[in-house]
């Protein structure tokens, strides 16, 4: 295994561990718990799960895999704040979460290690030439950190 393959394996293993832990938590939380705010005046669990699913759905085109599965989910979970628009039912958000991650993992595991070090869709070729660290693997690492942050918020719902 060369260095690039090792780095990719480490990043994908971390992503998988975080996705699996978050999926387990989402499965264990009741629909009622997901409708609670994680803290007074903060986002509800349903909004956080939907937000994460959309951010991960948006990774599909960013990583040059395919178009988003459900672009219609972007307005309520990215463009609007929680409690300002009507959200889809909890069960639909749960299904969306699973579909996005199944699709994303299929693409991620098939991508050769070398390809993880190429540019993602939100950086121009010119900028990438100057900043090659802004690659697909870097995007994955950024999104893993984002996932971990919101998973911590969701964990607060388990005691409610």
C-alpha positions as CSV (number, residue, x, y, z in Angstrom):
1,X,0.0,0.0,0.0
2,X,1.5,3.4,-1.0
3,X,1.1,6.6,0.9
4,X,-1.9,7.9,-1.1
5,X,-3.7,4.6,-0.6
6,X,-3.0,4.7,3.1
7,X,-4.2,8.3,3.5
8,X,-7.4,7.5,1.6
9,X,-8.0,4.4,3.7
10,X,-7.6,6.4,6.9
11,X,-10.0,9.1,5.7
12,X,-12.6,6.6,4.4
13,X,-12.4,4.5,7.6
14,X,-13.0,7.6,9.7
15,X,-15.9,8.7,7.4
16,X,-17.5,5.2,7.6
17,X,-17.1,5.1,11.4
18,X,-18.8,8.5,11.8
19,X,-21.6,7.7,9.3
20,X,-22.2,4.3,11.0
21,X,-22.3,5.9,14.5
22,X,-24.6,8.6,13.3
23,X,-26.9,6.2,11.5
24,X,-27.1,4.0,14.6
25,X,-28.0,7.1,16.7
26,X,-30.6,8.3,14.2
27,X,-32.1,4.8,14.1
28,X,-32.2,4.7,17.9
29,X,-33.9,8.1,18.3
30,X,-37.7,8.0,18.2
31,X,-39.6,10.3,15.8
32,X,-40.6,12.3,18.9
33,X,-37.0,12.7,20.0
34,X,-36.0,13.9,16.6
35,X,-38.7,16.6,16.8
36,X,-37.1,18.0,19.9
37,X,-34.6,20.9,19.9
38,X,-31.1,19.8,20.9
39,X,-31.0,22.7,23.3
40,X,-33.5,25.5,24.1
41,X,-33.8,27.8,21.0
42,X,-31.6,25.5,18.9
43,X,-32.2,23.3,15.9
44,X,-34.4,20.2,16.1
45,X,-33.0,16.8,15.5
46,X,-35.0,16.3,12.3
47,X,-33.5,19.5,10.9
48,X,-29.9,18.3,11.7
49,X,-30.4,14.9,10.1
50,X,-31.9,16.5,7.0
51,X,-29.2,19.1,6.9
52,X,-26.5,16.5,7.1
53,X,-28.2,14.4,4.4
54,X,-28.4,17.4,2.1
55,X,-24.8,18.4,2.7
56,X,-23.8,14.8,1.9
57,X,-26.1,14.6,-1.1
58,X,-24.3,17.8,-2.4
59,X,-21.0,15.9,-2.2
60,X,-22.2,13.7,-5.1
61,X,-21.7,16.4,-7.7
62,X,-18.8,18.1,-5.8
63,X,-16.8,14.9,-6.0
64,X,-17.8,14.5,-9.7
65,X,-19.9,11.3,-9.0
66,X,-23.4,12.3,-10.1
67,X,-26.1,14.9,-9.6
68,X,-27.8,15.2,-6.3
69,X,-30.4,12.5,-5.5
70,X,-32.9,15.0,-4.1
71,X,-32.2,18.7,-4.9
72,X,-35.7,19.5,-3.6
73,X,-34.4,18.9,-0.1
74,X,-31.9,21.7,-0.2
75,X,-34.3,24.6,0.3
76,X,-35.7,23.4,3.7
77,X,-32.4,22.1,5.1
78,X,-29.8,24.5,3.7
79,X,-31.5,27.7,2.5
80,X,-33.9,28.1,5.4
81,X,-33.4,28.0,9.1
82,X,-35.2,25.4,11.2
83,X,-38.8,26.2,12.1
84,X,-39.1,28.8,9.3
85,X,-40.5,26.3,6.7
86,X,-42.3,23.1,6.8
87,X,-40.1,20.0,6.8
88,X,-40.7,16.6,5.3
89,X,-42.0,13.9,7.6
90,X,-39.4,12.2,9.8
91,X,-39.7,8.9,8.0
92,X,-39.0,10.5,4.7
93,X,-35.9,12.2,6.1
94,X,-34.7,8.8,7.6
95,X,-35.1,7.2,4.1
96,X,-33.3,10.1,2.5
97,X,-30.4,9.8,5.0
98,X,-30.0,6.1,4.1
99,X,-30.3,6.5,0.3
100,X,-27.7,9.3,0.2
101,X,-25.2,7.4,2.2
102,X,-25.7,4.1,0.3
103,X,-25.2,6.0,-3.0
104,X,-22.2,8.0,-1.7
105,X,-20.4,5.0,-0.3
106,X,-20.9,3.1,-3.6
107,X,-19.0,5.9,-5.4
108,X,-16.4,6.5,-2.7
109,X,-15.3,2.9,-2.4
110,X,-15.0,2.6,-6.2
111,X,-12.8,5.7,-6.6
112,X,-9.1,4.9,-7.0
113,X,-6.8,6.4,-4.4
114,X,-5.1,8.6,-7.0
115,X,-8.4,10.2,-7.9
116,X,-9.0,11.5,-4.3
117,X,-6.1,13.9,-4.9
118,X,-7.7,15.6,-7.9
119,X,-9.8,18.8,-7.7
120,X,-13.4,18.8,-6.6
121,X,-16.1,20.7,-8.5
122,X,-16.1,23.9,-6.4
123,X,-12.5,24.8,-7.2
124,X,-11.3,26.1,-10.6
125,X,-8.4,24.4,-12.4
126,X,-6.4,27.7,-12.0
127,X,-7.0,27.8,-8.2
128,X,-6.3,24.1,-7.8
129,X,-2.9,24.5,-9.5
130,X,-2.0,27.0,-6.8
131,X,-3.6,25.0,-4.0
132,X,-3.5,21.3,-4.7
133,X,-4.5,20.5,-1.1
134,X,-8.0,21.6,-2.0
135,X,-8.8,18.2,-3.4
136,X,-11.5,15.6,-3.1
137,X,-9.9,14.0,0.0
138,X,-9.7,17.3,1.7
139,X,-13.5,17.8,1.0
140,X,-14.2,14.4,2.6
141,X,-12.2,15.3,5.7
142,X,-14.0,18.6,6.0
143,X,-17.4,16.9,5.7
144,X,-16.4,14.3,8.3
145,X,-15.6,17.1,10.8
146,X,-19.0,18.7,10.0
147,X,-20.7,15.4,10.5
148,X,-19.0,14.8,13.9
149,X,-20.0,18.3,15.1
150,X,-23.7,17.7,14.3
151,X,-23.6,14.1,15.6
152,X,-22.6,15.5,19.0
153,X,-25.6,17.7,18.9
154,X,-27.9,14.8,18.0
155,X,-26.5,12.8,20.9
156,X,-28.0,15.3,23.2
157,X,-31.5,14.1,22.1
158,X,-30.8,10.5,23.4
159,X,-31.5,11.6,27.0
160,X,-34.7,13.4,26.2
